[in-house]
Amino acid sequence: MKFYNYCSWYILFLINIISARDWLIDKISDVTTLTKTPLGTLLLSNTLISREFLIEPDFATIDFRDLHATNSSILRCVKPESIITLDGIEYNIGGVIPNTQCAYFNRTDFWKNKAIDTKAFHFSTYEVGKPKAPFAYTPKRSAPADIEWPPKGVHLSVYFKAPYYAPLSHKYVTVVVNYEMYDGIPLLVKWLDIIDTSGRGDIDLSFNSVELLAVNQPWSPFGESWLYVENNQSPGHGTNILWTYDVEVNTIPGSFPPLVNCTYQTDHELVVTLGTQLSSFRVHELVIGSSNVERVALSKHRLFRLLAPHTQENPIFFHMINGSSSAVRAVIDQMAEVGFEMLIYSFGSGFDMESNDEKYIKQITSDIAYATSKGIEVGGYDLIALTRDVGPAWMAIDPDTGKPRDNACFASGWYDYLLNRTLTFMDRTGLMMVETDGPYGGYSCASTTHSHHRNNDDSIYQQNLLQANYFKILRERSVYINQPDYYFYQGGSKTGMGYNEEQYSLPRWMDISVSRQGMFDDTYQRIPTVGWMFVPLTVYQGGGDAAQFEPLVAHQIEYEWALAQYLGAGVAACYRGYRLYDTDATKALVTKWVHFYKKYRPILIRDIIHVRRADMQSIDSYMHVDPYSKDIKGLAMVFNPTSDTVNTNLVVPLYYTGLTDIAQISEQENTWKNYTLARDYHIDLPISLPPLGITWFLIK
């Protein structure tokens, strides 16, 4: 009862602290702390969430609480902190056994009757420090001024030693469970380091569970899904977030509580040679405490911006299809005239980042120097793994057929060759951007002769590790990285926004319309700056004259819509062709919208609130918000894709701007007008738009 009273007091204390605060709007100034409670437990908290650990007689998470939304416990049972296998022997990490049924957590009973698993790795000690950056990063390219890297907070490292009965070789193994909690966000990050000090390097390791949480129903996908769990590796690349019903509890009639297991389980077991030290993927646990679709999206976006801050760099780039010096310099002159910021040698341009031809390298070096003199960065395309033929010695081997796949193995000598070629080319030419098509896609390799993996069992782990390392090296050089996959937590900058590439072969108006609908949907899942779209100035895949925007002077209306909807969304587009304008009129269009984007970039690269999805029957709208801004709190883009003038009131939700009473609104920097917010924080904004009209509103 003493334990229960202490917890109740602490919860009430925190509720009083956080009352009337919303972390998505208010700046939370409370710092993350690790304290020892009167009962000897460790409490890691940032006043938005807390995780409490028992350290005697062994280590275990005994509570995980939401303190900002529901003021409730996420946890329903004690589980091991993690589970690993060494040489075929499975070990729990943390030796506390729940001696009560796990349909719900009777903490009073647990506190009286704690039991110990003698076969588990046992708690040894802990260390407290600051969060550690997984790679170095210095913001550039007009990234937000409020980026902090690494994030502020607390890093807790907990050390575990092998049990007495373990084989002698395992007694040299230390398991370190790492926890990081950050200031101002209800987020916990967890991962494992496995260290072998024996020097033998022959222990087989499997990560069975990096995180194992027995949660109460509303926090699972079977309930309200208030807890968002992901890892920092690309989905489908050998890792899984498995939500199941707890089989240990299902023997209790009527009890089907959920369990989440963050694991490497795939179609076959991962077994990797330990060597000196190996680390697991990182688990991100975001306590949202809501199932509102906009709030869930904004919460995930805040996590993403915190842990992959470089993705907020959003240069305006052009995809060049002609690699000749004369053509490149001509388009560089156009880019400098209208304000574009980056040129990318596109696929089909003849660009070869792996070349060691001195004449070619001299040409590229000269052209990049010319671009640099105009304030423009240069990048180029390379196909690096998926569908890449790199010769028999470096191809991935299918474990079922024993024959080469159609993909390179990224844990073969190909990795060393590619990295060397990439860095050498950059050092010699000044290249500052790469578009790495076909990065490692998650396939295994059964080769037993490749230099960086042993066989099929460790091939996925090692290929993921090396692809991540490739991107981290580039990120630490401030290289901008387009990569059609999810390597953002390893340094990647941008991927496709989620489109079907065939849409860019549709007739222009259909392409524009489908793309605007797609961006509206995809920005629930992604921040605007992390995705690219396409503007096929010349034919992209098919569709011919009906799809391409050339000649630009003949399609000025469509061209302006493409510029407005992409730059207005803060979503980069691949303007793919050989020129940006063909007349003074088309030059004026590009200049107008590039100037608009650059002027309002601080708000345009912020999150989108979804106002009205495009149905092509009336106006549609999305709105950027920044509640922390001292000036512009929002910018709403409004489109009329119809052939009629539209006069209507648009319901604009302003809660996430942080405004509470009065909003000042200006259409295109004209007269400012005051609007009183309704009780649900919306305003009715009068709209009058001519056929195919576009407008925008500033909010402060």
Residue, then its C-alpha position, 0 to 999 in steps of 0.5 A: m500500500k505504501f508503494y501505491n500511495y507514493c505512485s498516486w502522490y507522484i501522478l497527482f503532482l505531475i497532473n498539476i504540473i502539466s494541466a492545460r498544456d498541449w505539447l504540440i502547441d506549447k513549448i514544454s520547458d520541463v527537462t528530462t530527469l532520472t531520479k531515485t524514488p523513496l522506494g528505491t526505483l529509478l524514474l525516468s520522466n520528462t513530465l509528458i511520460s515516465r518509465e519506472f524501473l525496479i533495480e532490486p532484486d533485479f531490473a525490470t520496467i514496472d511502469f510506463r505512464d502517459l502523463h499528458a493525455t490520459n494520465s494512465s498506465i500503459l503497462r499491464c505486466v512485467k516482461p523481460e527488458s529484452i531477449i537474446t540467444l547466444d550459441g542457441i541458449e535463450y536468455n531473458i535480459g532482466g530476471v524479474i518474474p511476474n507472479t500474478q496473472c498478467a491480464y492487469f498489473n496488480r502492483t500492490d501484490f507484485w511489490k510484496n511477492k517479487a520472484i527472480d529468474t535465475k537463468a536470466f542476465h542480471f542487473s549489474t549497474y547503470e550510467v546516466g548521460k546525455p543523448k548521443a547522436p547516431f551521426a554528426y549533422t550541422p544544419k544547412r540549406s535553410a533548415p529550421a533554426d530551432i534544430e537541436w542535434p543531438p536532442k536534449g534529454v537523458h541517456l540511461s545505460v543499464y548493464f547486465k551480466a550473464p547468470y552463474y550457470a551460463p557457459l564460460s564464454h558467455k560470462y564475458v558477454t555484457v548486455v547494455v540496454n540503452y534508453e533515451m528520453y527527450d525534453g518536450i516530447p512523449l518519446l522513449v528510444k531503446w536499443l541494445d549493445i552486446i559486448d564480448t570482452s573474451g576476444r574470441g569472436d566466435i559467439d553466435l548472437s540472435f536478437n529475439s526481442v529488443e523490446l517486449l511490452a505487455v500493454n493495456q488494450p487502448w494502447s495497442p492496434f487492437g484498441e485505440s492505438w494510442l502508442y506508436v511503435e516503430n524502429n529506425q530501420s527501413p520497413g520490411h528490411g529484416t525487422n518487425i514490430l509484432w503486435t499479438y495477443d499475449v499467449e501466456v495470458n490467453t489461458i485465462p478465460g475472457s482475457f486477450p491482452p496485447l503484446v508488442n515484440c520488437t524483433y528481427q524475426t522474419d522468414h528465417e532466424l537472424v544469427v550473427t557472429l558477435g565479435t567485439q560488439l554489436s548493436s540492435f536497431r533502435v525502437h521508437e515509442l511515441v505515447i500519443g494518447s489519441s486516435n484523432v487522425e490529425r493529432v496522430a500525424l502531427s505527433k509522428h511528424r514531431l518524432f521524425r523531425l526530432l530524430a531525422p532533422h536533416t530531412q527538413e532541408n528542402p532545396i529547389f532542384f532540377h533534374m537535368i536530362n542532358g549531361s553535355s557541358s553546354a546544356v548543363r551551363a545553359v540550365i545553370d544560368q536559368m536556375a540562377e536567374v529564377g532562384f533554383e538551388m540544386l541541379i541533379y544529373s538525372f537518369g538518362s543524362g549519361f552521368d557516371m559517378e563511378s567513372n575514373d575517366e580523367k577527361y570526364i572527371k575534368q568536365i564534371t569538375s569544371d561544370i560543378a565549379y561553374a554551378t558553384s560560382k552561381g550559388i547552385e549545388v550539384g548532384g547526380y544519379d546512381l543505381i547502387a544495389l537493387t536491380r544492379d548487376v555488379g558482376p558474379a562475385w558481388m551479386a546476392i545469392d538466392p538461398d532457395t535456388g543457389k543462383p544470383r538474384d537480380n541485385a547486388c549484395f551490399a555486404s560483399g566487396w561491392y560496398d567497398y568499391l562503391l563507397n570508394r568510388t563515391l567519395t573519390f568522385m566527390d572529393r575530386t569534383g565537388l559533388m554535394m548531392v547523390e540520388t542513390d536509386g535502388p538502395y539495399g532493399g531487404y533481401s538476403c544473400a546465401s553467399t559464404t564468400h562475401s567479405h562482410h557477411r558469413n552466410n544467409d543468416d547474417s546477410i540481412y543484418q550486415q547489408n542493412l548495417l553497411q547501407a546505413n553506414y554508407f548514408k551516414i558517411l555522406r550525411e556527415r559530409s553534409v551531402y544531400i541524399n535522395q534515396p527511394d527507401y526509408y533510410f532517414y534515421q541513417g542520414g537519407s534526405k528524401t524519398g518519393m512522396g508515395y506516388n505511383e510513377e505511372q501518374y506522370s504519364l497521365p494527361r497534364w491536368m489529370d496528373i496535377s489533380v491526382s498528385r495534389q490529392g496524393m500529397f494531401d493523403d501522403t502528408y498524413q504519413r510524412i512531413p512535406t520536405v521528406g518527399w518528392m513529386f515529379v513535373p515531367l517537363t519532357v516525357y518521363q515514361g510515356g504519355g507523349d505530348a499530352a503528358q509532358f509540359e514542353p513546350l512550356v509557353a503552350h502550357q503555362i496554366e498547367y505549369e503554374w499549377a504544378l509550381a504552385q501546388y508543389l512549392g505551396a505544399g513545401v514538397a520538392a518536385c523533380y522538374r525533369g527536362y532540359r530547361l526551366y523556361d522558354t519565354d519571358a512569360t514562363k520565366a516570370l511564372v517560375t520566378k514568381w513561385v520560387h520567390f514565394y517559396k523562398k520568402y515563406r520557406p520557414i512556414l512552408i516547410r512546417d507541417i500541414i493541416h488537412v483542410r479540404r481534400a481535392d475532389m475537383q468539384s469545388i475548392d480544395s485546401y491545405m494549411h501549414v502551421d507553426p505554433y512556435s512562430k512569433d509572427i506567421k502562424g499559418l499559411a493556407m493554400v486554396f485551389n479552384p480546379t473547376s471551370d466556374t467561379v467559386n464563392t463560398n466559406l471555407v472552414v479553417p481549423l486553427y487549433y494547431t496554429g496556437l491561436t486561441d481568440i483572434a486570428q489576423i488573416s491576409e490574402q496574398e499580403n493585402t489587407w489584414k482582417n481580424y477573425t474571431l475563433a469559434r469554440d472549436y478554434h475554427i474560422d469561416l473564411p470567405i473565398s472567391l476564386p475564378p475558374l482555375g484560380i489559386t490563392w493563399f492566405l497568411i495567418k498570424 
